[in-house]
């Protein structure tokens, strides 16, 4: 101890025993702290050991999952390769594609049009990550024309129970296309099921500018040479179709003539036109409707715009207009509806308030439409037979009970009486147990399928694509493609188009432009 330390020690007056005791207690305190720290260290070591064990278990689990993921990826790769393996489809002779691809393209063309077929197929292939050769849309057009011509040229078996459905279709210009489809009475679907496209086949397809009754007589008789004398002929109200059939000598071996029936839906539309269309209130309603369509189609009320007009078949399409009128009438009475959130009451009343004055009329007209709709559905599904009028009356009994029974002269009762009388006249031509269709709706829908295939070209008149009409009623299959392509070559298809369709309106238009360009 140096001099300074000794001097500082002399400043403390505690005895040595006290100092020694203090030091001993301090040592014990430090020993306890050290022991406590050792326990904590031991506990922490245990925790670390447990965590290391947990980490080890997690690493093992992750490793197992990695193995499973790897296996799944391998399996997915195998499945993907299997999914992308295209079906075996060897090309047809003198073709670059097989019948499976051809049938796929033709079926797509029926739904989405010709030009979209390769685009849609390419989108699907890109999504699958696959690569294969695809046909051009012009190639698909040739395929579907060959299939259509083959369907029209397919032999027709002669029988005494053919049911023919005939109608004309026109687009623009003077040319009309006569389409006659048919089926055997033995192949009629059961009662309760309407005719389907697959139940009928195209028997005759013939464009022309003159379809007088003499022309129709000749067309009917030519077809009868292939089918035999038909059991029945179903037509709409066209005079030339009916009178042409009446001029035919359709005498059968049993002495009975071909049964000529008129389409129920066309007749019902004529009844609506007579009873509803001649109502002065309906004329006022139609005028207001036209003005409203022009007034609101580019305003905040555009979502309440009435349906577009159909001048050629207004009373066959009256239901959407009446449905619109009932909906808007309801909106006028419910100012807080969601559809009126951004429309002020003044604007609503200014543009559509006129409908309030027609509410009673709309109810009367809608009652007539309900009778027509229910009757048409019954005829479509049941056909005509002995007792059809009685069953139709019973079918409509509930609908009639919901109307004002005190007023026998109410419009819907007049409509019902006309329709029942029409059905009675038709069923009187049939024998007991005989049942025939009395709706050409399946024929009308076939024209719709053709317009769907044409897309925007339907506004330009008939083209050579009309040859495809024959195959629109049935789905293409690889087997049907093999059969049809073996029967109709590209050359044979073009010959048929040239012989039967002649110079189309589109071809005449193209000629006019070519002459102008050459002269310029």
C-alpha positions as CSV (number, residue, x, y, z in Angstrom):
1,X,0.0,0.0,0.0
2,X,1.5,3.4,-0.9
3,X,1.5,6.4,1.3
4,X,-1.7,8.0,-0.3
5,X,-3.7,4.8,0.1
6,X,-2.7,4.5,3.7
7,X,-3.7,8.1,4.4
8,X,-7.2,7.4,2.8
9,X,-7.7,4.2,4.9
10,X,-7.1,6.2,8.0
11,X,-10.1,8.3,7.2
12,X,-12.5,5.3,7.9
13,X,-13.2,4.5,11.5
14,X,-14.8,1.1,11.0
15,X,-13.2,-1.8,12.8
16,X,-11.6,-4.6,10.8
17,X,-14.2,-7.1,11.9
18,X,-16.9,-4.8,10.4
19,X,-15.0,-4.5,7.1
20,X,-14.4,-8.3,7.0
21,X,-18.1,-8.9,7.6
22,X,-19.1,-6.5,4.8
23,X,-16.7,-8.2,2.4
24,X,-18.0,-11.6,3.3
25,X,-21.6,-10.5,2.8
26,X,-20.7,-9.0,-0.5
27,X,-19.0,-12.2,-1.6
28,X,-22.2,-14.2,-0.7
29,X,-24.3,-11.7,-2.6
30,X,-22.2,-12.1,-5.7
31,X,-22.2,-15.9,-5.3
32,X,-26.0,-15.9,-5.3
33,X,-26.1,-13.6,-8.3
34,X,-23.7,-15.9,-10.1
35,X,-25.8,-18.9,-9.2
36,X,-28.9,-17.2,-10.5
37,X,-27.2,-16.2,-13.7
38,X,-26.0,-19.8,-14.1
39,X,-29.6,-21.0,-13.7
40,X,-30.8,-18.5,-16.3
41,X,-28.1,-19.6,-18.7
42,X,-29.1,-23.2,-18.2
43,X,-32.7,-22.4,-18.9
44,X,-31.8,-20.4,-22.0
45,X,-29.6,-23.3,-23.1
46,X,-32.6,-25.6,-22.7
47,X,-34.8,-23.2,-24.7
48,X,-32.1,-22.9,-27.4
49,X,-31.9,-26.7,-27.6
50,X,-35.7,-27.0,-27.9
51,X,-35.7,-24.3,-30.6
52,X,-32.9,-26.1,-32.4
53,X,-34.9,-29.3,-32.3
54,X,-38.0,-27.4,-33.6
55,X,-35.9,-25.9,-36.4
56,X,-34.6,-29.3,-37.2
57,X,-38.1,-30.7,-37.4
58,X,-39.3,-27.8,-39.5
59,X,-36.4,-28.2,-41.9
60,X,-37.3,-31.9,-42.2
61,X,-40.9,-31.0,-42.9
62,X,-39.8,-28.4,-45.5
63,X,-37.5,-30.9,-47.1
64,X,-40.5,-33.4,-47.3
65,X,-42.7,-30.7,-48.8
66,X,-40.0,-29.8,-51.3
67,X,-39.9,-33.4,-52.3
68,X,-43.7,-33.5,-52.6
69,X,-43.7,-30.3,-54.7
70,X,-41.1,-31.7,-56.9
71,X,-43.1,-34.9,-57.4
72,X,-46.2,-32.8,-58.1
73,X,-44.4,-30.7,-60.6
74,X,-43.2,-33.8,-62.4
75,X,-46.7,-35.2,-62.3
76,X,-48.2,-31.9,-63.6
77,X,-45.7,-31.8,-66.3
78,X,-46.7,-35.3,-67.4
79,X,-50.4,-34.5,-67.2
80,X,-49.7,-31.3,-69.2
81,X,-48.0,-33.2,-71.8
82,X,-50.9,-35.6,-71.9
83,X,-53.4,-32.8,-72.2
84,X,-51.5,-31.1,-75.0
85,X,-51.3,-34.4,-76.9
86,X,-53.7,-33.7,-79.8
87,X,-56.0,-36.6,-80.8
88,X,-54.9,-38.8,-83.6
89,X,-56.3,-37.1,-86.7
90,X,-54.5,-38.1,-89.9
91,X,-55.3,-35.8,-92.8
92,X,-57.9,-36.8,-95.3
93,X,-56.7,-37.6,-98.8
94,X,-55.7,-34.5,-100.7
95,X,-56.2,-32.4,-97.5
96,X,-53.9,-30.8,-95.0
97,X,-56.2,-31.5,-92.0
98,X,-58.0,-34.5,-90.6
99,X,-61.8,-34.9,-90.1
100,X,-61.7,-34.1,-86.4
101,X,-60.2,-30.7,-87.1
102,X,-62.5,-30.1,-90.0
103,X,-65.6,-31.0,-87.9
104,X,-64.4,-28.8,-85.0
105,X,-63.9,-25.8,-87.4
106,X,-67.3,-26.3,-89.0
107,X,-69.1,-26.5,-85.6
108,X,-67.3,-23.4,-84.4
109,X,-68.3,-21.5,-87.6
110,X,-72.0,-22.2,-86.9
111,X,-71.6,-20.5,-83.5
112,X,-69.2,-17.6,-84.1
113,X,-68.9,-17.1,-87.8
114,X,-66.2,-18.0,-90.3
115,X,-63.6,-15.3,-89.8
116,X,-63.4,-15.8,-86.0
117,X,-62.6,-19.6,-86.2
118,X,-58.8,-19.5,-86.6
119,X,-58.6,-16.5,-84.2
120,X,-60.4,-18.4,-81.4
121,X,-58.5,-21.6,-82.0
122,X,-55.2,-19.6,-81.8
123,X,-56.2,-18.1,-78.5
124,X,-56.9,-21.5,-77.1
125,X,-53.6,-22.9,-78.4
126,X,-51.7,-19.9,-76.9
127,X,-53.3,-20.5,-73.5
128,X,-52.3,-24.2,-73.6
129,X,-48.8,-23.3,-74.7
130,X,-49.2,-25.5,-77.8
131,X,-48.4,-25.0,-81.4
132,X,-50.0,-26.5,-84.4
133,X,-51.1,-25.6,-87.9
134,X,-54.5,-23.9,-88.2
135,X,-56.7,-23.5,-91.3
136,X,-57.5,-20.1,-92.8
137,X,-61.1,-18.9,-92.6
138,X,-61.5,-19.2,-96.3
139,X,-60.6,-22.9,-96.0
140,X,-63.3,-23.3,-93.4
141,X,-65.7,-21.6,-95.7
142,X,-65.0,-24.2,-98.4
143,X,-65.4,-27.0,-95.9
144,X,-68.8,-25.9,-94.7
145,X,-70.0,-25.3,-98.2
146,X,-69.1,-28.8,-99.2
147,X,-70.8,-30.2,-96.2
148,X,-73.9,-28.1,-96.9
149,X,-74.1,-29.2,-100.6
150,X,-73.7,-32.8,-99.5
151,X,-76.6,-32.4,-97.0
152,X,-78.9,-31.0,-99.8
153,X,-77.9,-33.7,-102.3
154,X,-78.2,-36.6,-99.8
155,X,-80.8,-39.1,-101.2
156,X,-84.3,-38.8,-100.0
157,X,-86.2,-42.0,-99.2
158,X,-89.6,-42.2,-100.7
159,X,-92.4,-42.7,-98.1
160,X,-96.1,-41.9,-97.7
161,X,-95.6,-40.0,-94.3
162,X,-93.4,-37.1,-95.3
163,X,-94.3,-33.8,-93.5
164,X,-93.0,-30.7,-95.4
165,X,-92.5,-27.2,-94.0
166,X,-92.1,-24.5,-96.6
167,X,-91.3,-20.8,-96.4
168,X,-89.5,-18.0,-98.2
169,X,-86.7,-15.9,-96.9
170,X,-85.4,-12.6,-98.4
171,X,-82.7,-10.1,-97.3
172,X,-82.4,-7.2,-99.8
173,X,-83.2,-7.1,-103.5
174,X,-85.9,-9.0,-105.4
175,X,-84.5,-12.4,-104.8
176,X,-86.2,-14.8,-102.4
177,X,-85.0,-18.2,-101.3
178,X,-87.5,-21.1,-101.0
179,X,-86.6,-23.4,-98.2
180,X,-88.5,-26.7,-97.7
181,X,-87.5,-28.9,-94.7
182,X,-89.2,-32.0,-93.6
183,X,-89.4,-35.1,-91.5
184,X,-91.3,-38.4,-91.5
185,X,-94.4,-38.6,-89.3
186,X,-93.0,-41.8,-87.9
187,X,-90.1,-39.7,-86.5
188,X,-92.2,-37.0,-84.9
189,X,-91.0,-36.3,-81.3
190,X,-93.5,-37.4,-78.6
191,X,-96.2,-35.0,-77.4
192,X,-94.8,-32.4,-75.1
193,X,-91.6,-32.0,-77.0
194,X,-91.2,-29.3,-79.7
195,X,-89.5,-30.0,-83.0
196,X,-85.7,-29.8,-82.8
197,X,-83.2,-29.0,-85.6
198,X,-81.9,-32.6,-85.5
199,X,-85.4,-33.9,-86.2
200,X,-85.7,-32.3,-89.6
201,X,-83.5,-32.1,-92.8
202,X,-83.3,-29.7,-95.7
203,X,-85.2,-31.1,-98.7
204,X,-85.1,-28.2,-101.1
205,X,-83.2,-24.9,-101.3
206,X,-83.9,-22.7,-104.3
207,X,-83.4,-19.0,-104.8
208,X,-85.4,-17.1,-107.3
209,X,-86.9,-13.7,-108.2
210,X,-90.4,-15.0,-109.2
211,X,-92.4,-17.2,-106.8
212,X,-95.9,-17.1,-108.2
213,X,-98.3,-19.9,-107.4
214,X,-97.3,-21.7,-110.7
215,X,-93.7,-21.6,-109.6
216,X,-94.6,-23.1,-106.2
217,X,-96.7,-25.8,-107.9
218,X,-93.8,-26.8,-109.9
219,X,-91.4,-26.8,-106.9
220,X,-93.8,-28.9,-104.9
221,X,-94.3,-31.4,-107.6
222,X,-90.6,-31.8,-108.3
223,X,-90.0,-32.5,-104.6
224,X,-92.9,-35.0,-104.5
225,X,-91.1,-37.0,-107.2
226,X,-88.3,-37.6,-104.6
227,X,-90.3,-37.9,-101.4
228,X,-93.5,-39.4,-102.7
229,X,-96.8,-37.7,-102.2
230,X,-96.4,-35.9,-98.9
231,X,-98.7,-36.6,-96.0
232,X,-98.9,-32.9,-95.0
233,X,-97.6,-29.5,-96.0
234,X,-97.2,-26.8,-93.4
235,X,-96.9,-23.2,-94.7
236,X,-97.3,-19.7,-93.3
237,X,-100.0,-17.3,-94.6
238,X,-98.3,-16.5,-97.9
239,X,-100.8,-16.8,-100.7
240,X,-98.4,-18.2,-103.3
241,X,-97.4,-21.0,-100.9
242,X,-101.0,-22.0,-100.2
243,X,-102.4,-21.6,-103.7
244,X,-99.4,-23.4,-105.3
245,X,-100.0,-26.3,-103.0
246,X,-103.8,-26.4,-103.7
247,X,-103.0,-26.5,-107.5
248,X,-100.9,-29.7,-107.1
249,X,-102.5,-33.1,-107.9
250,X,-101.4,-34.7,-104.6
251,X,-103.8,-37.6,-104.8
252,X,-102.7,-40.5,-102.6
253,X,-103.2,-44.2,-103.1
254,X,-105.9,-44.2,-100.4
255,X,-107.8,-41.5,-102.2
256,X,-106.9,-38.8,-99.7
257,X,-105.1,-35.6,-100.7
258,X,-102.1,-34.0,-98.9
259,X,-103.2,-32.2,-95.8
260,X,-102.4,-28.5,-96.1
261,X,-102.0,-26.6,-92.8
262,X,-101.2,-23.0,-91.9
263,X,-98.7,-22.0,-89.3
264,X,-100.3,-21.2,-86.0
265,X,-97.9,-18.4,-85.0
266,X,-98.4,-16.5,-88.2
267,X,-102.1,-16.8,-87.9
268,X,-102.0,-15.6,-84.3
269,X,-99.9,-12.6,-85.3
270,X,-102.6,-11.7,-87.9
271,X,-105.3,-12.0,-85.2
272,X,-103.3,-9.6,-82.9
273,X,-102.9,-7.3,-85.9
274,X,-106.6,-7.3,-86.5
275,X,-107.8,-6.9,-82.9
276,X,-104.9,-4.9,-81.3
277,X,-103.3,-3.3,-84.3
278,X,-106.5,-1.6,-85.5
279,X,-107.2,-0.2,-82.0
280,X,-106.8,3.6,-82.3
281,X,-105.2,3.6,-78.8
282,X,-102.6,1.2,-80.1
283,X,-101.8,3.5,-83.0
284,X,-101.3,6.4,-80.6
285,X,-99.2,4.2,-78.4
286,X,-97.0,3.2,-81.3
287,X,-96.5,6.9,-82.4
288,X,-95.5,7.8,-78.8
289,X,-93.2,4.9,-78.7
290,X,-91.3,6.0,-81.8
291,X,-90.9,9.5,-80.5
292,X,-89.7,8.3,-77.1
293,X,-87.1,6.0,-78.7
294,X,-85.6,9.0,-80.5
295,X,-85.9,11.3,-77.5
296,X,-84.1,9.3,-74.8
297,X,-81.6,7.0,-76.6
298,X,-78.7,9.4,-75.9
299,X,-79.8,10.7,-72.5
300,X,-79.5,9.5,-68.9
301,X,-82.8,7.6,-69.6
302,X,-81.1,5.4,-72.3
303,X,-81.4,2.3,-70.1
304,X,-85.2,2.7,-70.3
305,X,-85.2,2.9,-74.1
306,X,-87.9,0.8,-75.7
307,X,-87.1,-2.3,-77.9
308,X,-86.2,-1.6,-81.6
309,X,-89.0,-1.8,-84.1
310,X,-89.6,-4.8,-86.3
311,X,-91.9,-3.5,-89.1
312,X,-92.1,-6.8,-91.0
313,X,-93.1,-8.9,-88.0
314,X,-94.3,-6.4,-85.4
315,X,-97.1,-8.5,-84.1
316,X,-95.0,-11.7,-83.9
317,X,-92.7,-9.7,-81.7
318,X,-95.2,-7.7,-79.6
319,X,-94.3,-9.3,-76.3
320,X,-91.0,-7.4,-75.7
321,X,-92.7,-4.1,-76.4
322,X,-95.5,-4.8,-73.9
323,X,-93.0,-6.1,-71.4
324,X,-91.1,-2.8,-71.7
325,X,-94.3,-0.8,-71.2
326,X,-95.2,-2.7,-68.0
327,X,-91.6,-2.2,-66.6
328,X,-91.5,1.5,-67.3
329,X,-95.1,1.9,-65.9
330,X,-93.8,0.3,-62.7
331,X,-90.8,2.6,-62.6
332,X,-93.1,5.6,-62.9
333,X,-94.9,4.5,-59.7
334,X,-91.6,3.8,-57.8
335,X,-89.5,7.0,-57.7
336,X,-87.0,5.6,-55.3
337,X,-86.1,2.5,-57.4
338,X,-82.4,1.9,-58.1
339,X,-83.0,2.4,-61.9
340,X,-84.1,6.0,-61.3
341,X,-81.3,7.1,-59.0
342,X,-79.8,9.6,-61.5
343,X,-83.1,10.6,-63.1
344,X,-85.1,13.5,-61.7
345,X,-88.9,13.2,-61.4
346,X,-89.4,16.0,-63.9
347,X,-87.3,14.3,-66.5
348,X,-89.0,11.0,-65.9
349,X,-92.4,12.5,-66.3
350,X,-91.4,14.6,-69.3
351,X,-90.1,11.7,-71.4
352,X,-92.1,8.7,-70.1
353,X,-95.0,10.0,-68.2
354,X,-97.3,9.5,-71.2
355,X,-97.4,5.8,-70.4
356,X,-99.7,6.5,-67.4
357,X,-102.5,7.2,-69.8
358,X,-102.1,3.8,-71.5
359,X,-101.9,1.6,-68.4
360,X,-105.4,0.1,-68.9
361,X,-104.7,-0.4,-72.6
362,X,-101.4,-2.1,-71.9
363,X,-103.2,-4.6,-69.6
364,X,-105.8,-5.4,-72.3
365,X,-103.1,-5.9,-74.9
366,X,-101.0,-7.9,-72.6
367,X,-103.9,-10.2,-71.9
368,X,-104.2,-10.8,-75.6
369,X,-100.5,-11.5,-75.9
370,X,-100.6,-14.0,-73.0
371,X,-103.3,-16.0,-74.8
372,X,-101.2,-16.0,-77.9
373,X,-98.0,-17.0,-76.1
374,X,-99.6,-19.8,-74.1
375,X,-101.4,-21.1,-77.2
376,X,-98.3,-21.0,-79.3
377,X,-96.3,-22.9,-76.7
378,X,-99.1,-25.6,-76.5
379,X,-99.2,-26.0,-80.3
380,X,-95.3,-26.1,-80.6
381,X,-95.2,-28.9,-78.0
382,X,-98.4,-30.9,-78.8
383,X,-99.0,-30.3,-82.4
384,X,-102.5,-30.6,-83.9
385,X,-104.8,-33.6,-83.5
386,X,-108.4,-34.5,-83.0
387,X,-109.4,-32.8,-79.8
388,X,-106.6,-30.3,-79.8
389,X,-108.9,-27.3,-79.6
390,X,-110.7,-28.8,-76.6
391,X,-107.4,-29.5,-74.8
392,X,-106.1,-26.0,-75.7
393,X,-109.3,-24.5,-74.2
394,X,-108.7,-26.5,-71.0
395,X,-105.0,-25.5,-71.0
396,X,-106.0,-21.8,-71.1
397,X,-108.9,-22.1,-68.6
398,X,-106.7,-20.8,-65.6
399,X,-105.5,-17.9,-67.7
400,X,-109.1,-17.0,-68.6
401,X,-110.3,-17.3,-65.0
402,X,-107.8,-14.6,-64.1
403,X,-109.4,-12.2,-66.5
404,X,-112.7,-10.3,-66.4
405,X,-115.2,-13.1,-67.2
406,X,-118.2,-10.7,-67.3
407,X,-117.0,-9.1,-70.6
408,X,-117.2,-11.7,-73.3
409,X,-116.3,-9.0,-75.9
410,X,-113.0,-8.2,-74.2
411,X,-110.1,-8.4,-76.7
412,X,-108.4,-11.4,-75.2
413,X,-111.6,-13.4,-75.4
414,X,-111.9,-12.4,-79.1
415,X,-108.3,-13.6,-79.7
416,X,-109.0,-16.9,-77.9
417,X,-112.1,-17.5,-79.9
418,X,-110.3,-16.9,-83.2
419,X,-107.4,-19.2,-82.2
420,X,-109.7,-22.0,-81.1
421,X,-111.7,-21.8,-84.3
422,X,-108.5,-22.0,-86.3
423,X,-107.3,-25.1,-84.5
424,X,-110.7,-26.7,-85.0
425,X,-110.5,-26.2,-88.7
426,X,-107.0,-27.7,-88.8
427,X,-107.9,-30.8,-86.7
428,X,-111.0,-31.5,-88.9
429,X,-108.5,-32.4,-91.7
430,X,-106.9,-35.1,-89.6
431,X,-108.1,-38.7,-88.9
432,X,-108.5,-40.1,-85.4
433,X,-105.2,-40.8,-83.8
434,X,-103.2,-38.7,-86.3
435,X,-101.0,-35.9,-85.0
436,X,-99.1,-33.3,-87.1
437,X,-97.0,-30.2,-86.3
438,X,-98.6,-26.8,-86.9
439,X,-95.7,-24.5,-86.3
440,X,-93.0,-23.4,-88.7
441,X,-90.9,-22.0,-85.9
442,X,-88.2,-24.6,-86.5
443,X,-88.0,-23.4,-90.1
444,X,-87.8,-19.7,-89.0
445,X,-85.0,-20.6,-86.6
446,X,-83.1,-22.3,-89.3
447,X,-83.1,-19.0,-91.2
448,X,-81.8,-17.5,-88.0
449,X,-78.9,-20.0,-87.9
450,X,-78.0,-19.0,-91.4
451,X,-78.0,-15.3,-90.6
452,X,-75.8,-16.1,-87.6
453,X,-73.3,-17.8,-90.0
454,X,-73.4,-14.8,-92.4
455,X,-72.9,-12.2,-89.6
456,X,-72.8,-8.7,-91.1
457,X,-73.0,-10.1,-94.6
458,X,-76.7,-10.8,-94.1
459,X,-77.3,-7.1,-94.9
460,X,-75.8,-7.5,-98.3
461,X,-78.0,-10.0,-99.9
462,X,-77.5,-13.8,-100.5
463,X,-74.1,-15.0,-101.4
464,X,-72.7,-18.4,-102.3
465,X,-72.6,-19.1,-98.6
466,X,-76.3,-20.0,-99.0
467,X,-75.0,-23.5,-100.0
468,X,-74.0,-24.0,-96.3
469,X,-77.6,-23.8,-95.2
470,X,-78.1,-27.5,-95.7
471,X,-75.7,-28.5,-92.9
472,X,-76.8,-26.0,-90.3
473,X,-79.4,-28.3,-88.7
474,X,-77.0,-31.0,-87.6
475,X,-73.7,-31.0,-85.8
476,X,-70.6,-32.1,-87.8
477,X,-68.8,-35.2,-86.7
478,X,-65.6,-36.8,-88.1
479,X,-67.7,-39.6,-89.6
480,X,-70.1,-37.1,-91.3
481,X,-67.1,-35.2,-92.7
482,X,-65.6,-38.4,-94.2
483,X,-68.9,-39.3,-95.8
484,X,-69.8,-35.8,-97.1
485,X,-66.3,-35.0,-98.5
486,X,-66.2,-38.4,-100.2
487,X,-69.5,-37.5,-102.0
488,X,-68.9,-33.8,-102.7
489,X,-65.5,-32.5,-103.9
490,X,-64.6,-28.8,-104.2
491,X,-65.3,-28.9,-107.9
492,X,-68.7,-30.5,-107.4
493,X,-69.5,-27.9,-104.7
494,X,-68.6,-25.0,-107.0
495,X,-70.6,-26.6,-109.9
496,X,-73.7,-26.9,-107.6
497,X,-73.3,-23.3,-106.5
498,X,-73.0,-22.1,-110.1
499,X,-76.0,-24.2,-111.3
500,X,-78.3,-23.4,-108.4
501,X,-77.4,-20.0,-107.1
502,X,-76.4,-18.3,-110.3
503,X,-75.1,-14.7,-110.0
504,X,-75.7,-13.4,-106.5
505,X,-76.4,-9.8,-105.5
506,X,-72.9,-9.6,-104.0
507,X,-71.4,-10.8,-107.2
508,X,-73.4,-8.2,-109.2
509,X,-72.2,-5.5,-106.8
510,X,-68.6,-6.6,-107.2
511,X,-69.0,-6.5,-111.0
512,X,-70.3,-2.9,-110.8
513,X,-67.3,-1.7,-108.9
514,X,-64.9,-3.6,-111.2
515,X,-66.4,-1.9,-114.3
516,X,-66.1,1.5,-112.6
517,X,-62.5,1.0,-111.7
518,X,-61.6,-0.3,-115.2
519,X,-63.3,2.6,-116.8
520,X,-61.6,5.2,-114.6
